[in-house]
């Protein structure tokens, strides 16, 4: 654990704050979290400045990362409160219990009457998602499976709890916007070999156009907004992080 005292604007440093790190930030810090000291009523910008003072994380001060507060992307001016869950999100390269359910095999999932989302280390299967979105009202069902292309394997890393919540929100919004009967999405973490699915989206709707549009929007938004990162692994085992884009 790395700690730095970082007085800000003359205020008294009072609170130790733990910030989770992912992907390239974790690589640079050599740890999956850092601890900084912040004053009461500190903002996201204050926390970013404190992290940028740590060895290996100077780039945080130049931008190119987002702060997540309680698993939601937060603006720089947002005030932090005791007990907040903080995480730094670098550019992503993706992915009816009312709360996420932690299960075995390194996965988190959430399922409602017409919405299903899961982040898992297990192999994905299309048939259960087809069964979930099946509906007597559906005139069309659209599915998509994303696979590694021209490479032996991909290795996915995620902030799983936040990725699940972002997926759930995206699927709910797509279902409402396009009048879907049901929609489901699952994303892999860990090693995904050629011909294995890294993501599956399935959507049903009374009319085929809505199913197509809803599934496509859900897929595009999961890849753009969910805190999921991937590494390409070649035949020799060499690993290279895939450049991503910063969530808006």
Number of C-alpha atoms within 10 A of each C-alpha: 10 12 15 15 15 19 15 16 8 7 13 13 16 12 15 15 19 19 21 19 22 22 23 15 21 18 13 16 17 13 14 15 18 20 18 22 22 24 21 15 14 19 19 21 18 22 22 23 17 24 25 17 17 18 11 15 19 16 16 20 15 11 11 13 19 22 22 21 21 14 20 16 19 17 14 14 11 14 15 21 12 10 9 14 16 23 23 23 25 25 21 24 24 25 34 11 10 8 10 18 14 12 10 10 9 13 19 20 21 20 18 13 12 20 23 25 27 26 26 23 20 16 15 21 14 16 9 11 22 20 10 19 23 20 17 8 12 18 16 19 25 21 19 17 18 14 18 17 12 8 13 16 22 26 20 23 21 24 22 23 18 22 24 30 21 22 30 25 16 20 30 19 15 24 25 12 11 18 16 28 26 28 31 29 27 24 30 25 25 17 20 23 18 15 12 18 20 27 25 21 26 31 35 31 27 17 17 16 15 24 28 20 16 27 28 19 15 26 24 13 18 28 20 20 22 24 31 29 26 24 20 20 19 14 9 7 10 9 15 13 16 14 11 16 15 15 19 7
